[in-house]
Amino acid sequence: MYKCSTCGIAFHVSRCPDCGENPLPSAGQTRKALNNYSLLLAPGLLVGLLAYIVFPPLDAGPLAALGLCTFFLPLVMQLLSIVRKRLSEDLGRLRTIYVYSSLALLLLALLPLLNGWLDGSPARAVKTTVVQKTAVLHRSTTSYRLTVSSWRPGRSVEELRVGARTYNNVFVGKTITVEVHKGFFGLPWDGAVSSK
């Protein structure tokens, strides 16, 4: 049994007998189509992860939050359609949301990547003091962060992601040197961290 995409009448033939429109896709067809569209989010996610590893912005919080909202928007909209039992009716709208969200996510990911890659300004060595050390154990890896006193006006601390070796060589209260880059778009990012 089909349901007309235009007038909503239920029918058994291949086209609506009332208005001649094609039927709405089945729930299985709709889910399969949307699964393919969800793959469009992968490039932006991968480019964003690469950017945050290679050229970590000092002010990553707002960009990361906007990226996560952009990533989850189509998934939340799809979930709402499932709860409202309107997935087939919302298929066209959901496809559009997936396409625009994937483009926005890719642009957001390219911003920090190009900011660091095109940055030709000389690095500046800044001395700062370690305030706190944090190691967070994930399923298969551990991430290491240093909270240091800020060298920028209007801020008290900065968060730096470091490797295990650097993390083990520094101590709270010790002075370290951070390589700071201006950024092509004016988004400062940190480079090497040294305890010497």
C-alpha distance (Angstrom), angle and dihedral (degrees) to the residues before:
residue distance angle dihedral
M1 . . .
Y2 3.80 . .
K3 3.77 133.4 .
C4 3.81 121.2 -142.8
S5 3.81 114.7 -114.5
T6 3.81 91.7 -145.3
C7 3.80 110.4 36.2
G8 3.84 101.1 16.8
I9 3.82 96.6 -127.5
A10 3.83 116.0 149.9
F11 3.83 115.4 -128.1
H12 3.83 142.1 162.0
V13 3.83 102.0 -138.8
S14 3.83 127.1 81.2
R15 3.85 94.7 -99.3
C16 3.79 133.2 34.5
P17 3.83 108.4 -91.5
D18 3.80 90.7 -150.1
C19 3.83 103.2 51.3
G20 3.86 104.4 2.9
E21 3.82 95.9 -121.0
N22 3.82 124.5 144.1
P23 3.82 118.7 -100.9
L24 3.79 124.5 -102.0
P25 3.81 113.4 -97.9
S26 3.79 117.6 -99.6
A27 3.80 120.5 -100.9
G28 3.81 90.5 -103.4
Q29 3.81 92.8 50.7
T30 3.79 90.6 47.8
R31 3.81 93.8 50.6
K32 3.81 91.3 47.8
A33 3.80 91.9 50.4
L34 3.80 92.3 48.6
N35 3.82 92.0 47.2
N36 3.80 87.9 58.9
Y37 3.80 90.8 49.2
S38 3.81 92.0 49.4
L39 3.82 87.6 62.7
L40 3.82 87.5 68.0
L41 3.82 87.8 74.5
A42 3.83 92.6 61.8
P43 3.85 99.3 79.9
G44 3.81 92.8 53.0
L45 3.80 91.1 46.9
L46 3.82 93.3 49.5
V47 3.82 94.5 44.7
G48 3.82 89.3 48.4
L49 3.80 92.4 52.3
L50 3.81 90.5 48.3
A51 3.80 91.6 49.7
Y52 3.81 93.4 50.3
I53 3.81 91.6 49.0
V54 3.81 98.7 45.2
F55 3.83 101.4 32.7
P56 3.84 106.6 19.6
P57 3.81 109.7 -166.3
L58 3.78 116.6 -135.6
D59 3.80 89.8 -136.4
A60 3.80 97.3 45.3
G61 3.81 96.2 141.9
P62 3.84 102.0 82.0
L63 3.83 93.8 40.4
A64 3.80 92.4 47.4
A65 3.82 91.8 47.6
L66 3.81 91.7 50.2
G67 3.82 90.1 47.2
L68 3.80 92.3 51.2
C69 3.81 91.8 48.6
T70 3.81 89.7 50.3
F71 3.81 90.8 48.6
F72 3.81 95.4 48.9
L73 3.84 98.2 40.5
P74 3.84 96.8 85.2
L75 3.80 91.8 41.3
V76 3.81 91.7 52.8
M77 3.82 91.4 46.0
Q78 3.81 90.0 51.1
L79 3.80 90.8 49.3
L80 3.81 90.5 50.9
S81 3.82 89.6 51.5
I82 3.80 90.2 51.4
V83 3.82 92.0 49.4
R84 3.83 91.0 48.2
K85 3.85 89.2 45.9
R86 3.80 90.9 -125.6
L87 3.80 99.8 114.7
S88 3.83 95.3 123.1
E89 3.82 92.6 45.6
D90 3.83 91.9 48.4
L91 3.83 95.4 46.4
G92 3.82 95.7 106.1
R93 3.80 92.9 46.0
L94 3.82 92.0 46.9
R95 3.81 91.6 50.3
T96 3.81 89.4 53.8
I97 3.81 91.8 48.4
Y98 3.82 91.0 50.3
V99 3.83 92.3 50.3
Y100 3.81 95.2 47.6
S101 3.81 93.1 42.6
S102 3.80 91.8 51.0
L103 3.83 91.3 50.6
A104 3.81 92.1 47.4
L105 3.81 91.2 47.3
L106 3.81 91.3 50.6
L107 3.82 91.3 50.1
L108 3.81 91.0 48.6
A109 3.81 89.5 50.3
L110 3.80 93.6 47.5
L111 3.83 91.7 53.6
P112 3.85 97.5 71.6
L113 3.82 91.6 34.3
L114 3.81 94.1 55.0
N115 3.81 90.5 37.7
G116 3.81 89.7 63.6
W117 3.78 99.9 31.2
L118 3.82 95.6 52.2
D119 3.81 93.6 39.8
G120 3.80 107.2 119.4
S121 3.80 97.0 167.2
P122 3.81 117.4 115.2
A123 3.80 117.3 -98.9
R124 3.77 117.3 -109.5
A125 3.81 121.6 -142.3
V126 3.81 111.7 -137.3
K127 3.79 124.9 -171.8
T128 3.79 116.7 -143.4
T129 3.80 140.4 158.3
V130 3.81 126.6 -110.2
V131 3.81 110.1 -118.7
Q132 3.82 99.6 175.0
K133 3.81 141.3 -1.2
T134 3.81 122.3 -145.7
A135 3.81 129.4 -174.1
V136 3.80 116.8 -172.9
L137 3.80 117.8 -164.9
H138 3.81 114.2 -145.3
R139 3.81 124.7 -176.0
S140 3.80 96.3 -78.5
T141 3.81 105.2 -1.5
T142 3.78 141.2 43.9
S143 3.80 123.8 -134.8
Y144 3.79 120.0 -151.4
R145 3.79 125.8 -152.1
L146 3.77 134.0 -178.2
T147 3.77 122.5 -157.2
V148 3.79 107.6 -152.6
S149 3.79 134.6 177.9
S150 3.79 110.1 -91.6
W151 3.79 125.1 -111.0
R152 3.81 91.9 -165.9
P153 3.81 121.7 91.2
G154 3.80 116.7 -106.9
R155 3.82 94.3 23.8
S156 3.79 129.3 93.3
V157 3.84 100.9 -166.7
E158 3.81 142.0 15.5
E159 3.82 127.9 -150.4
L160 3.81 116.6 -136.5
R161 3.80 126.9 -172.8
V162 3.81 110.4 -143.0
G163 3.78 139.6 172.3
A164 3.81 125.7 -100.3
R165 3.80 93.1 -101.9
T166 3.81 94.3 54.8
Y167 3.81 90.7 42.5
N168 3.82 91.5 54.6
N169 3.84 93.4 46.1
V170 3.80 97.3 55.2
F171 3.77 131.0 70.1
V172 3.79 134.0 -161.4
G173 3.81 108.8 -88.0
K174 3.82 92.9 23.7
T175 3.80 121.7 123.6
I176 3.80 116.9 -119.1
T177 3.81 134.3 -179.0
V178 3.79 119.6 -124.2
E179 3.79 123.3 -164.1
V180 3.80 106.1 -136.4
H181 3.81 124.4 -167.4
K182 3.81 124.8 -160.6
G183 3.82 95.6 -139.0
F184 3.80 128.1 -132.5
F185 3.82 92.2 -104.3
G186 3.81 93.2 37.4
L187 3.81 94.4 -97.5
P188 3.83 104.8 131.9
W189 3.80 116.9 -137.0
D190 3.78 132.8 -173.7
G191 3.78 126.5 -122.6
A192 3.78 130.1 178.7
V193 3.81 120.2 2.5
S194 3.79 116.4 -151.7
S195 3.80 130.5 -172.6
K196 3.82 94.5 -158.9
